[in-house]
Amino acid sequence: MIKILFIFFFSFIFLYSQTNITGKEIFKKYCWGCHHETSMAFGPPFSQIAKNRTSAQIMAHIFDPKSSYKSLGYKRSVMPAFDLTQEEYEAIISYIYSYKKE
């Protein structure tokens, strides 16, 4: 019985730590190659995205950039689509908005 509780406890800790990902971690994993937080890189900086886009627009563009780039004013899109969890979408959008300048 103690073994089962021990396994359950550590499984829960492992799974929880895997799903509690931060926006910064998502940025480093998926975005950093093309976007920087405050300066122009291959893609626009997060400060510009946060200033000009709603969270719904950001989510749509991350999910399917090929169908949303024209409505956002881009002539083309080379950004790949990302299949994130709802928690990951919320974390990266919050991280992007943390760079919004008032």
BAVOGU-495576 format. One record per atom (N, C-alpha, C): residue number from 1; residue in one letter; x, y, z. Coordinates in nm, 4 decimals, padded with zeros to 6 digits. Layout:
{i NUM aa a x X y Y z Z}
...
// end
This chain:
{i 1 aa m x 00.0819 y -00.1201 z 00.0000}
{i 1 aa m x 00.0000 y 00.0000 z 00.0000}
{i 1 aa m x 00.0858 y 00.1258 z 00.0000}
{i 2 aa i x 00.1932 y 00.1242 z 00.0771}
{i 2 aa i x 00.2824 y 00.2400 z 00.0826}
{i 2 aa i x 00.3495 y 00.2603 z -00.0527}
{i 3 aa k x 00.3851 y 00.1514 z -00.1209}
{i 3 aa k x 00.4456 y 00.1632 z -00.2543}
{i 3 aa k x 00.3497 y 00.2310 z -00.3518}
{i 4 aa i x 00.2240 y 00.1936 z -00.3453}
{i 4 aa i x 00.1239 y 00.2517 z -00.4356}
{i 4 aa i x 00.1092 y 00.4010 z -00.4081}
{i 5 aa l x 00.1003 y 00.4384 z -00.2816}
{i 5 aa l x 00.0903 y 00.5801 z -00.2470}
{i 5 aa l x 00.2154 y 00.6563 z -00.2901}
{i 6 aa f x 00.3306 y 00.5954 z -00.2698}
{i 6 aa f x 00.4568 y 00.6562 z -00.3095}
{i 6 aa f x 00.4607 y 00.6805 z -00.4612}
{i 7 aa i x 00.4235 y 00.5805 z -00.5374}
{i 7 aa i x 00.4210 y 00.5918 z -00.6839}
{i 7 aa i x 00.3190 y 00.6962 z -00.7273}
{i 8 aa f x 00.2013 y 00.6928 z -00.6681}
{i 8 aa f x 00.0974 y 00.7906 z -00.7016}
{i 8 aa f x 00.1439 y 00.9329 z -00.6732}
{i 9 aa f x 00.2036 y 00.9536 z -00.5568}
{i 9 aa f x 00.2496 y 01.0860 z -00.5163}
{i 9 aa f x 00.3526 y 01.1402 z -00.6145}
{i 10 aa f x 00.4544 y 01.0622 z -00.6468}
{i 10 aa f x 00.5585 y 01.1087 z -00.7365}
{i 10 aa f x 00.5098 y 01.1204 z -00.8812}
{i 11 aa s x 00.4159 y 01.0381 z -00.9199}
{i 11 aa s x 00.3559 y 01.0522 z -01.0534}
{i 11 aa s x 00.2803 y 01.1832 z -01.0631}
{i 12 aa f x 00.2049 y 01.2158 z -00.9582}
{i 12 aa f x 00.1303 y 01.3412 z -00.9552}
{i 12 aa f x 00.2253 y 01.4606 z -00.9613}
{i 13 aa i x 00.3317 y 01.4575 z -00.8827}
{i 13 aa i x 00.4301 y 01.5660 z -00.8825}
{i 13 aa i x 00.4929 y 01.5798 z -01.0207}
{i 14 aa f x 00.5284 y 01.4687 z -01.0816}
{i 14 aa f x 00.5897 y 01.4728 z -01.2141}
{i 14 aa f x 00.4930 y 01.5305 z -01.3171}
{i 15 aa l x 00.3706 y 01.4828 z -01.3194}
{i 15 aa l x 00.2725 y 01.5312 z -01.4161}
{i 15 aa l x 00.2394 y 01.6775 z -01.3931}
{i 16 aa y x 00.2251 y 01.7184 z -01.2692}
{i 16 aa y x 00.1947 y 01.8576 z -01.2389}
{i 16 aa y x 00.3074 y 01.9481 z -01.2838}
{i 17 aa s x 00.4315 y 01.9061 z -01.2600}
{i 17 aa s x 00.5454 y 01.9895 z -01.2987}
{i 17 aa s x 00.5561 y 01.9987 z -01.4505}
{i 18 aa q x 00.5100 y 01.8983 z -01.5222}
{i 18 aa q x 00.5154 y 01.9006 z -01.6674}
{i 18 aa q x 00.4071 y 01.9903 z -01.7274}
{i 19 aa t x 00.2955 y 02.0062 z -01.6610}
{i 19 aa t x 00.1874 y 02.0861 z -01.7162}
{i 19 aa t x 00.1904 y 02.2300 z -01.6682}
{i 20 aa n x 00.2692 y 02.2597 z -01.5680}
{i 20 aa n x 00.2753 y 02.3948 z -01.5144}
{i 20 aa n x 00.3899 y 02.4702 z -01.5810}
{i 21 aa i x 00.3784 y 02.4924 z -01.7105}
{i 21 aa i x 00.4835 y 02.5549 z -01.7886}
{i 21 aa i x 00.4608 y 02.7064 z -01.7931}
{i 22 aa t x 00.5680 y 02.7811 z -01.7917}
{i 22 aa t x 00.5562 y 02.9264 z -01.7936}
{i 22 aa t x 00.5632 y 02.9801 z -01.9361}
{i 23 aa g x 00.5149 y 03.1017 z -01.9523}
{i 23 aa g x 00.5219 y 03.1664 z -02.0826}
{i 23 aa g x 00.6649 y 03.1832 z -02.1303}
{i 24 aa k x 00.7547 y 03.2118 z -02.0378}
{i 24 aa k x 00.8952 y 03.2281 z -02.0753}
{i 24 aa k x 00.9531 y 03.0970 z -02.1276}
{i 25 aa e x 00.9147 y 02.9846 z -02.0661}
{i 25 aa e x 00.9619 y 02.8543 z -02.1130}
{i 25 aa e x 00.9080 y 02.8235 z -02.2526}
{i 26 aa i x 00.7828 y 02.8579 z -02.2766}
{i 26 aa i x 00.7239 y 02.8368 z -02.4099}
{i 26 aa i x 00.7952 y 02.9247 z -02.5111}
{i 27 aa f x 00.8203 y 03.0503 z -02.4734}
{i 27 aa f x 00.8946 y 03.1425 z -02.5600}
{i 27 aa f x 01.0294 y 03.0830 z -02.5984}
{i 28 aa k x 01.1027 y 03.0327 z -02.4999}
{i 28 aa k x 01.2356 y 02.9759 z -02.5276}
{i 28 aa k x 01.2268 y 02.8517 z -02.6157}
{i 29 aa k x 01.1208 y 02.7750 z -02.5992}
{i 29 aa k x 01.1069 y 02.6502 z -02.6739}
{i 29 aa k x 01.0611 y 02.6734 z -02.8185}
{i 30 aa y x 00.9653 y 02.7640 z -02.8378}
{i 30 aa y x 00.9034 y 02.7783 z -02.9698}
{i 30 aa y x 00.9300 y 02.9107 z -03.0413}
{i 31 aa c x 00.9483 y 03.0178 z -02.9689}
{i 31 aa c x 00.9429 y 03.1517 z -03.0297}
{i 31 aa c x 01.0785 y 03.2186 z -03.0486}
{i 32 aa w x 01.1730 y 03.1870 z -02.9639}
{i 32 aa w x 01.2972 y 03.2617 z -02.9565}
{i 32 aa w x 01.3758 y 03.2653 z -03.0871}
{i 33 aa g x 01.3625 y 03.1662 z -03.1694}
{i 33 aa g x 01.4374 y 03.1634 z -03.2951}
{i 33 aa g x 01.3992 y 03.2760 z -03.3900}
{i 34 aa c x 01.2775 y 03.3271 z -03.3789}
{i 34 aa c x 01.2297 y 03.4307 z -03.4707}
{i 34 aa c x 01.1841 y 03.5593 z -03.4019}
{i 35 aa h x 01.1489 y 03.5521 z -03.2756}
{i 35 aa h x 01.0984 y 03.6692 z -03.2027}
{i 35 aa h x 01.1871 y 03.6990 z -03.0830}
{i 36 aa h x 01.2000 y 03.8276 z -03.0538}
{i 36 aa h x 01.2631 y 03.8705 z -02.9300}
{i 36 aa h x 01.1608 y 03.9520 z -02.8538}
{i 37 aa e x 01.1846 y 03.9695 z -02.7272}
{i 37 aa e x 01.0842 y 04.0354 z -02.6455}
{i 37 aa e x 01.0623 y 04.1812 z -02.6846}
{i 38 aa t x 01.1705 y 04.2567 z -02.7066}
{i 38 aa t x 01.1561 y 04.4007 z -02.7288}
{i 38 aa t x 01.2241 y 04.4534 z -02.8547}
{i 39 aa s x 01.2952 y 04.3707 z -02.9273}
{i 39 aa s x 01.3627 y 04.4191 z -03.0482}
{i 39 aa s x 01.3232 y 04.3345 z -03.1683}
{i 40 aa m x 01.3296 y 04.3960 z -03.2859}
{i 40 aa m x 01.2908 y 04.3296 z -03.4093}
{i 40 aa m x 01.3911 y 04.2194 z -03.4415}
{i 41 aa a x 01.3394 y 04.1050 z -03.4739}
{i 41 aa a x 01.4209 y 03.9930 z -03.5199}
{i 41 aa a x 01.3607 y 03.9511 z -03.6538}
{i 42 aa f x 01.3542 y 03.8235 z -03.6810}
{i 42 aa f x 01.2889 y 03.7777 z -03.8042}
{i 42 aa f x 01.1397 y 03.8087 z -03.7996}
{i 43 aa g x 01.0803 y 03.7937 z -03.6817}
{i 43 aa g x 00.9403 y 03.8287 z -03.6591}
{i 43 aa g x 00.9326 y 03.9504 z -03.5692}
{i 44 aa p x 00.8147 y 04.0089 z -03.5550}
{i 44 aa p x 00.8022 y 04.1291 z -03.4722}
{i 44 aa p x 00.8251 y 04.0993 z -03.3239}
{i 45 aa p x 00.8709 y 04.2005 z -03.2496}
{i 45 aa p x 00.8928 y 04.1802 z -03.1061}
{i 45 aa p x 00.7611 y 04.1666 z -03.0306}
{i 46 aa f x 00.7672 y 04.1026 z -02.9155}
{i 46 aa f x 00.6473 y 04.0848 z -02.8337}
{i 46 aa f x 00.5868 y 04.2184 z -02.7937}
{i 47 aa s x 00.6704 y 04.3202 z -02.7724}
{i 47 aa s x 00.6168 y 04.4510 z -02.7351}
{i 47 aa s x 00.5262 y 04.5060 z -02.8451}
{i 48 aa q x 00.5621 y 04.4867 z -02.9694}
{i 48 aa q x 00.4796 y 04.5321 z -03.0818}
{i 48 aa q x 00.3541 y 04.4469 z -03.0961}
{i 49 aa i x 00.3679 y 04.3168 z -03.0809}
{i 49 aa i x 00.2530 y 04.2271 z -03.0900}
{i 49 aa i x 00.1517 y 04.2608 z -02.9817}
{i 50 aa a x 00.1994 y 04.2803 z -02.8580}
{i 50 aa a x 00.1099 y 04.3107 z -02.7459}
{i 50 aa a x 00.0378 y 04.4433 z -02.7657}
{i 51 aa k x 00.1050 y 04.5373 z -02.8277}
{i 51 aa k x 00.0460 y 04.6704 z -02.8502}
{i 51 aa k x -00.0634 y 04.6656 z -02.9565}
{i 52 aa n x -00.0475 y 04.5811 z -03.0576}
{i 52 aa n x -00.1343 y 04.5855 z -03.1752}
{i 52 aa n x -00.2333 y 04.4703 z -03.1893}
{i 53 aa r x -00.2279 y 04.3687 z -03.1042}
{i 53 aa r x -00.3109 y 04.2498 z -03.1239}
{i 53 aa r x -00.3919 y 04.2160 z -02.9992}
{i 54 aa t x -00.5109 y 04.1595 z -03.0227}
{i 54 aa t x -00.5906 y 04.1067 z -02.9125}
{i 54 aa t x -00.5399 y 03.9668 z -02.8797}
{i 55 aa s x -00.5792 y 03.9167 z -02.7655}
{i 55 aa s x -00.5365 y 03.7808 z -02.7301}
{i 55 aa s x -00.5940 y 03.6786 z -02.8279}
{i 56 aa a x -00.7155 y 03.7024 z -02.8779}
{i 56 aa a x -00.7750 y 03.6109 z -02.9762}
{i 56 aa a x -00.6947 y 03.6111 z -03.1066}
{i 57 aa q x -00.6492 y 03.7277 z -03.1500}
{i 57 aa q x -00.5679 y 03.7348 z -03.2716}
{i 57 aa q x -00.4347 y 03.6637 z -03.2526}
{i 58 aa i x -00.3750 y 03.6812 z -03.1362}
{i 58 aa i x -00.2472 y 03.6154 z -03.1086}
{i 58 aa i x -00.2660 y 03.4636 z -03.1087}
{i 59 aa m x -00.3694 y 03.4164 z -03.0410}
{i 59 aa m x -00.3949 y 03.2728 z -03.0341}
{i 59 aa m x -00.4212 y 03.2159 z -03.1740}
{i 60 aa a x -00.5014 y 03.2849 z -03.2525}
{i 60 aa a x -00.5325 y 03.2376 z -03.3881}
{i 60 aa a x -00.4072 y 03.2301 z -03.4736}
{i 61 aa h x -00.3208 y 03.3291 z -03.4586}
{i 61 aa h x -00.1996 y 03.3302 z -03.5404}
{i 61 aa h x -00.1014 y 03.2212 z -03.4976}
{i 62 aa i x -00.0950 y 03.1924 z -03.3695}
{i 62 aa i x -00.0083 y 03.0837 z -03.3233}
{i 62 aa i x -00.0638 y 02.9497 z -03.3705}
{i 63 aa f x -00.1949 y 02.9338 z -03.3629}
{i 63 aa f x -00.2594 y 02.8081 z -03.3997}
{i 63 aa f x -00.2555 y 02.7824 z -03.5507}
{i 64 aa d x -00.2845 y 02.8857 z -03.6309}
{i 64 aa d x -00.2895 y 02.8674 z -03.7762}
{i 64 aa d x -00.2487 y 02.9965 z -03.8475}
{i 65 aa p x -00.1188 y 03.0243 z -03.8527}
{i 65 aa p x -00.0734 y 03.1497 z -03.9121}
{i 65 aa p x -00.1069 y 03.1643 z -04.0608}
{i 66 aa k x -00.1187 y 03.0540 z -04.1313}
{i 66 aa k x -00.1484 y 03.0617 z -04.2753}
{i 66 aa k x -00.2873 y 03.1188 z -04.3023}
{i 67 aa s x -00.3798 y 03.1036 z -04.2088}
{i 67 aa s x -00.5151 y 03.1554 z -04.2303}
{i 67 aa s x -00.5367 y 03.2927 z -04.1675}
{i 68 aa s x -00.4414 y 03.3420 z -04.0903}
{i 68 aa s x -00.4648 y 03.4692 z -04.0221}
{i 68 aa s x -00.3698 y 03.5813 z -04.0622}
{i 69 aa y x -00.2638 y 03.5519 z -04.1348}
{i 69 aa y x -00.1629 y 03.6547 z -04.1599}
{i 69 aa y x -00.2156 y 03.7735 z -04.2403}
{i 70 aa k x -00.3021 y 03.7517 z -04.3374}
{i 70 aa k x -00.3534 y 03.8629 z -04.4175}
{i 70 aa k x -00.4394 y 03.9573 z -04.3346}
{i 71 aa s x -00.5225 y 03.9013 z -04.2477}
{i 71 aa s x -00.6082 y 03.9860 z -04.1641}
{i 71 aa s x -00.5274 y 04.0672 z -04.0632}
{i 72 aa l x -00.4039 y 04.0258 z -04.0366}
{i 72 aa l x -00.3181 y 04.0992 z -03.9450}
{i 72 aa l x -00.2280 y 04.1985 z -04.0176}
{i 73 aa g x -00.2422 y 04.2059 z -04.1491}
{i 73 aa g x -00.1672 y 04.3043 z -04.2267}
{i 73 aa g x -00.0332 y 04.2577 z -04.2790}
{i 74 aa y x -00.0056 y 04.1282 z -04.2724}
{i 74 aa y x 00.1209 y 04.0763 z -04.3246}
{i 74 aa y x 00.1029 y 04.0339 z -04.4702}
{i 75 aa k x 00.2099 y 04.0491 z -04.5500}
{i 75 aa k x 00.2058 y 04.0089 z -04.6898}
{i 75 aa k x 00.2271 y 03.8586 z -04.7057}
{i 76 aa r x 00.2951 y 03.7981 z -04.6099}
{i 76 aa r x 00.3196 y 03.6540 z -04.6128}
{i 76 aa r x 00.3463 y 03.6068 z -04.4711}
{i 77 aa s x 00.3467 y 03.4763 z -04.4532}
{i 77 aa s x 00.3778 y 03.4205 z -04.3223}
{i 77 aa s x 00.4630 y 03.2958 z -04.3394}
{i 78 aa v x 00.5745 y 03.2949 z -04.2715}
{i 78 aa v x 00.6593 y 03.1759 z -04.2698}
{i 78 aa v x 00.6551 y 03.1103 z -04.1320}
{i 79 aa m x 00.5724 y 03.1661 z -04.0444}
{i 79 aa m x 00.5598 y 03.1112 z -03.9096}
{i 79 aa m x 00.4890 y 02.9768 z -03.9152}
{i 80 aa p x 00.5458 y 02.8762 z -03.8490}
{i 80 aa p x 00.4770 y 02.7465 z -03.8454}
{i 80 aa p x 00.3618 y 02.7501 z -03.7452}
{i 81 aa a x 00.2689 y 02.6598 z -03.7606}
{i 81 aa a x 00.1591 y 02.6453 z -03.6648}
{i 81 aa a x 00.2100 y 02.5680 z -03.5434}
{i 82 aa f x 00.1554 y 02.6008 z -03.4273}
{i 82 aa f x 00.1921 y 02.5311 z -03.3049}
{i 82 aa f x 00.0660 y 02.4755 z -03.2411}
{i 83 aa d x 00.0716 y 02.3496 z -03.2063}
{i 83 aa d x -00.0416 y 02.2834 z -03.1414}
{i 83 aa d x -00.0153 y 02.2820 z -02.9913}
{i 84 aa l x -00.0544 y 02.3897 z -02.9244}
{i 84 aa l x -00.0311 y 02.4035 z -02.7814}
{i 84 aa l x -00.1557 y 02.3657 z -02.7029}
{i 85 aa t x -00.1366 y 02.3382 z -02.5772}
{i 85 aa t x -00.2509 y 02.3155 z -02.4899}
{i 85 aa t x -00.3120 y 02.4512 z -02.4547}
{i 86 aa q x -00.4320 y 02.4506 z -02.4007}
{i 86 aa q x -00.4960 y 02.5751 z -02.3591}
{i 86 aa q x -00.4096 y 02.6472 z -02.2552}
{i 87 aa e x -00.3518 y 02.5720 z -02.1634}
{i 87 aa e x -00.2647 y 02.6305 z -02.0614}
{i 87 aa e x -00.1419 y 02.6966 z -02.1248}
{i 88 aa e x -00.0852 y 02.6324 z -02.2265}
{i 88 aa e x 00.0317 y 02.6891 z -02.2943}
{i 88 aa e x -00.0056 y 02.8154 z -02.3713}
{i 89 aa y x -00.1215 y 02.8151 z -02.4388}
{i 89 aa y x -00.1679 y 02.9367 z -02.5076}
{i 89 aa y x -00.1819 y 03.0515 z -02.4081}
{i 90 aa e x -00.2476 y 03.0255 z -02.2967}
{i 90 aa e x -00.2688 y 03.1295 z -02.1963}
{i 90 aa e x -00.1357 y 03.1805 z -02.1403}
{i 91 aa a x -00.0416 y 03.0892 z -02.1184}
{i 91 aa a x 00.0889 y 03.1275 z -02.0636}
{i 91 aa a x 00.1678 y 03.2135 z -02.1623}
{i 92 aa i x 00.1704 y 03.1764 z -02.2892}
{i 92 aa i x 00.2484 y 03.2546 z -02.3856}
{i 92 aa i x 00.1812 y 03.3885 z -02.4130}
{i 93 aa i x 00.0492 y 03.3918 z -02.4168}
{i 93 aa i x -00.0197 y 03.5194 z -02.4381}
{i 93 aa i x 00.0041 y 03.6126 z -02.3200}
{i 94 aa s x -00.0005 y 03.5618 z -02.1990}
{i 94 aa s x 00.0294 y 03.6445 z -02.0807}
{i 94 aa s x 00.1728 y 03.6959 z -02.0863}
{i 95 aa y x 00.2638 y 03.6092 z -02.1296}
{i 95 aa y x 00.4040 y 03.6505 z -02.1411}
{i 95 aa y x 00.4194 y 03.7595 z -02.2469}
{i 96 aa i x 00.3532 y 03.7446 z -02.3592}
{i 96 aa i x 00.3590 y 03.8473 z -02.4630}
{i 96 aa i x 00.3050 y 03.9791 z -02.4087}
{i 97 aa y x 00.1910 y 03.9747 z -02.3417}
{i 97 aa y x 00.1304 y 04.0966 z -02.2876}
{i 97 aa y x 00.2126 y 04.1592 z -02.1753}
{i 98 aa s x 00.3022 y 04.0842 z -02.1158}
{i 98 aa s x 00.3870 y 04.1434 z -02.0115}
{i 98 aa s x 00.4836 y 04.2457 z -02.0713}
{i 99 aa y x 00.4983 y 04.2483 z -02.2036}
{i 99 aa y x 00.5858 y 04.3431 z -02.2708}
{i 99 aa y x 00.5085 y 04.4607 z -02.3316}
{i 100 aa k x 00.3808 y 04.4691 z -02.3039}
{i 100 aa k x 00.2997 y 04.5788 z -02.3565}
{i 100 aa k x 00.3343 y 04.7079 z -02.2845}
{i 101 aa k x 00.3659 y 04.8082 z -02.3632}
{i 101 aa k x 00.3970 y 04.9397 z -02.3082}
{i 101 aa k x 00.2718 y 05.0252 z -02.3173}
{i 102 aa e x 00.2380 y 05.0885 z -02.2082}
{i 102 aa e x 00.1168 y 05.1728 z -02.2047}
{i 102 aa e x 00.1429 y 05.3069 z -02.2674}
// end
